[in-house]
Structures are given as C-alpha cells and as structure tokens.
Amino acid sequence: MIFTSLLASLALASSASAQNGASAACPFNYPPSLNTTSSRNGLVFTIASGNPITNNRAIQLRPNPFFPGAFFGGLDASSSVLLGNFKDGGLYSQARDEFNQLYDLGPTGYLNLRREVGGTSQYSFGFADPSAWPGQVEAAWSAEGGSSDGTYGLYHEEPELIAHGFLLCEADIDLDHGPWYQLFYQTYSDVANDFPGCESVGVRTTIAASIENGSCNIGGVTSA
C-alpha cells in the first residue's frame, strides 16, 4: 500500500543528526501511531520529495485570499512556517507569544475537495477556524510510523481499500506575488489520476522525546 512504502522512505530520509539528538539523550520506544502530542517547540512538517528544490522544506501557512483568517498549506518565499500539535486527532496550528510560549493560533487542519478526475479525488490541504469551516475540528489526523529517531509521517484516516497520499503542485491560483507550491491530498480506489505539475510527496515530522520526572515522555505517553 502507498502509505506503507511512504513510511519506509520517510525512515530512510531521516538525518543522522536527528538520530544522535533527542532520541540518544532520551531513548524511547516510539509508539507506531500518535494522535495527541505535546511538543513544547511545536512540530514542524517537512516535505519528503525527489525534487531537490522542495525536499526537506518546511510547510508554510500561506494566507488564503479567498477566505479571511484561513491558510493554504504550501511552500513560498515568505509565509510563516507551520508549527503544530495533535490533539485527539485534530491538527492545531500554533504560534509563539511575547514570552516565547506556544499557543493555539486558532485554525486547524482540514481537507477541502478541489476536483474529482477519473476516480481520483483531489483535496486542498489548509487551515481554518473550525467554527467557520468545516464546522468542527477535523479529527482524522495522526502521526504514523514511529521510527527509532522519532520521525513520523502525517496521516489522514481513510476507509479501508482507499489509497491516499499527498501531492505537491505548482499553484494555479493566487499568483500575484509570484509562483508557489500548493499542498494537496488525493484519494482513489484503483489507479491515481496524473495531475500535471504535481508530484507525490510525503509529509513528515520528528517528535522529540523529553525527560520528565526521570522518564522519557512524548505526547502524554511515558516510556517504561
């Protein structure tokens, strides 16, 4: 299945420096799945791509000019990097206050159907105040994989037998300030449609364990 092979590629793509970082200081048997995390630094999500221009770049929150207060997920020259944490399956965007403390920015992650072509559904990946859109927090997000250095893939729950994954595309909207890349998500049951200007990518994050009360802790799960 696409997701299984993607996780394998994510594990291979993790850096040696990460392996010798937090996990070395705090050995931890990372759970294979997390839908709640408590990163004090905020999780940064990066692109896993075969394109050297986009590989390892951090996903940014690009203001959505068609929906005040909402954001596209993508890559551009100036937008703020997405910081986030998972809470009961919701993906919450975060920012820092004047004391450098994380707080919930308000918008949460969602998928919005953009088009359906040849049995493939393509969704834009964005963030919005859930009371405005889609009406409630989309509680279908999780971090999956749990490699030995804490690298996880971003996952959206789908029905069984539905293939799915992320697409990074050359944006065809909001081009007044120059070209940028928009992040999409696709689902299909047979063969994926080929969207020109797009490539299949992974979205990954590294969740560092910390030591609390003598035990390693990640996302509220404490190592034995």
ZISUL-V266576 format. One record per residue. N is the residue number from 1. PHI is phi as a letter, one per 30 degrees, with the letter a starting at -180 (* if undefined). OMEGA is omega as a letter, one per 40 degrees, with the letter a starting at -180 (* if undefined). Layout:
n=N phi=PHI omega=OMEGA
n=N phi=PHI omega=OMEGA
This chain:
n=1 phi=* omega=a
n=2 phi=e omega=a
n=3 phi=d omega=i
n=4 phi=d omega=a
n=5 phi=d omega=i
n=6 phi=d omega=i
n=7 phi=d omega=i
n=8 phi=d omega=i
n=9 phi=d omega=i
n=10 phi=d omega=a
n=11 phi=d omega=i
n=12 phi=d omega=a
n=13 phi=d omega=a
n=14 phi=d omega=a
n=15 phi=d omega=i
n=16 phi=d omega=i
n=17 phi=d omega=i
n=18 phi=d omega=a
n=19 phi=d omega=a
n=20 phi=c omega=a
n=21 phi=c omega=a
n=22 phi=d omega=a
n=23 phi=d omega=i
n=24 phi=d omega=i
n=25 phi=d omega=a
n=26 phi=b omega=a
n=27 phi=e omega=a
n=28 phi=b omega=i
n=29 phi=d omega=a
n=30 phi=d omega=i
n=31 phi=d omega=a
n=32 phi=d omega=a
n=33 phi=b omega=i
n=34 phi=b omega=i
n=35 phi=b omega=i
n=36 phi=b omega=i
n=37 phi=b omega=a
n=38 phi=b omega=i
n=39 phi=d omega=i
n=40 phi=d omega=i
n=41 phi=c omega=a
n=42 phi=i omega=i
n=43 phi=d omega=i
n=44 phi=c omega=a
n=45 phi=c omega=a
n=46 phi=c omega=a
n=47 phi=d omega=i
n=48 phi=c omega=a
n=49 phi=b omega=i
n=50 phi=d omega=a
n=51 phi=c omega=a
n=52 phi=d omega=i
n=53 phi=d omega=a
n=54 phi=c omega=a
n=55 phi=d omega=i
n=56 phi=i omega=i
n=57 phi=d omega=a
n=58 phi=d omega=i
n=59 phi=d omega=a
n=60 phi=c omega=i
n=61 phi=c omega=a
n=62 phi=c omega=a
n=63 phi=e omega=a
n=64 phi=d omega=a
n=65 phi=d omega=a
n=66 phi=c omega=a
n=67 phi=b omega=a
n=68 phi=e omega=i
n=69 phi=i omega=i
n=70 phi=c omega=a
n=71 phi=b omega=i
n=72 phi=d omega=i
n=73 phi=c omega=a
n=74 phi=a omega=i
n=75 phi=b omega=i
n=76 phi=b omega=a
n=77 phi=d omega=a
n=78 phi=b omega=a
n=79 phi=d omega=a
n=80 phi=d omega=i
n=81 phi=d omega=i
n=82 phi=d omega=i
n=83 phi=c omega=a
n=84 phi=a omega=i
n=85 phi=b omega=i
n=86 phi=c omega=i
n=87 phi=b omega=i
n=88 phi=h omega=i
n=89 phi=i omega=i
n=90 phi=d omega=i
n=91 phi=c omega=a
n=92 phi=c omega=i
n=93 phi=d omega=a
n=94 phi=b omega=i
n=95 phi=b omega=a
n=96 phi=c omega=i
n=97 phi=d omega=a
n=98 phi=d omega=i
n=99 phi=c omega=i
n=100 phi=i omega=i
n=101 phi=c omega=i
n=102 phi=d omega=i
n=103 phi=b omega=i
n=104 phi=d omega=a
n=105 phi=d omega=i
n=106 phi=k omega=a
n=107 phi=d omega=i
n=108 phi=b omega=a
n=109 phi=d omega=i
n=110 phi=a omega=i
n=111 phi=c omega=i
n=112 phi=b omega=a
n=113 phi=e omega=i
n=114 phi=c omega=a
n=115 phi=a omega=i
n=116 phi=b omega=a
n=117 phi=b omega=i
n=118 phi=h omega=i
n=119 phi=i omega=i
n=120 phi=c omega=i
n=121 phi=c omega=i
n=122 phi=c omega=a
n=123 phi=c omega=i
n=124 phi=d omega=i
n=125 phi=c omega=a
n=126 phi=b omega=i
n=127 phi=b omega=i
n=128 phi=a omega=i
n=129 phi=d omega=a
n=130 phi=d omega=i
n=131 phi=d omega=i
n=132 phi=c omega=i
n=133 phi=a omega=e
n=134 phi=c omega=i
n=135 phi=j omega=i
n=136 phi=a omega=i
n=137 phi=d omega=i
n=138 phi=d omega=a
n=139 phi=c omega=a
n=140 phi=b omega=a
n=141 phi=c omega=i
n=142 phi=a omega=i
n=143 phi=c omega=a
n=144 phi=b omega=i
n=145 phi=k omega=i
n=146 phi=h omega=i
n=147 phi=d omega=a
n=148 phi=d omega=i
n=149 phi=c omega=i
n=150 phi=i omega=i
n=151 phi=d omega=a
n=152 phi=b omega=i
n=153 phi=c omega=i
n=154 phi=d omega=a
n=155 phi=b omega=i
n=156 phi=c omega=a
n=157 phi=d omega=i
n=158 phi=b omega=i
n=159 phi=d omega=i
n=160 phi=e omega=i
n=161 phi=i omega=i
n=162 phi=c omega=i
n=163 phi=d omega=a
n=164 phi=a omega=i
n=165 phi=l omega=a
n=166 phi=c omega=i
n=167 phi=b omega=i
n=168 phi=c omega=a
n=169 phi=b omega=i
n=170 phi=d omega=a
n=171 phi=d omega=i
n=172 phi=c omega=i
n=173 phi=b omega=i
n=174 phi=h omega=a
n=175 phi=c omega=a
n=176 phi=d omega=a
n=177 phi=c omega=i
n=178 phi=j omega=a
n=179 phi=d omega=i
n=180 phi=a omega=i
n=181 phi=c omega=i
n=182 phi=c omega=a
n=183 phi=c omega=i
n=184 phi=b omega=i
n=185 phi=b omega=a
n=186 phi=b omega=i
n=187 phi=b omega=i
n=188 phi=a omega=a
n=189 phi=c omega=a
n=190 phi=b omega=i
n=191 phi=c omega=a
n=192 phi=d omega=i
n=193 phi=d omega=i
n=194 phi=c omega=i
n=195 phi=c omega=i
n=196 phi=e omega=i
n=197 phi=i omega=a
n=198 phi=b omega=i
n=199 phi=b omega=i
n=200 phi=d omega=a
n=201 phi=b omega=i
n=202 phi=c omega=i
n=203 phi=b omega=a
n=204 phi=b omega=i
n=205 phi=b omega=i
n=206 phi=c omega=a
n=207 phi=c omega=a
n=208 phi=d omega=i
n=209 phi=d omega=i
n=210 phi=b omega=i
n=211 phi=c omega=i
n=212 phi=b omega=a
n=213 phi=h omega=i
n=214 phi=i omega=a
n=215 phi=b omega=i
n=216 phi=d omega=a
n=217 phi=b omega=i
n=218 phi=b omega=i
n=219 phi=h omega=i
n=220 phi=i omega=i
n=221 phi=c omega=a
n=222 phi=c omega=i
n=223 phi=d omega=i
n=224 phi=d omega=*
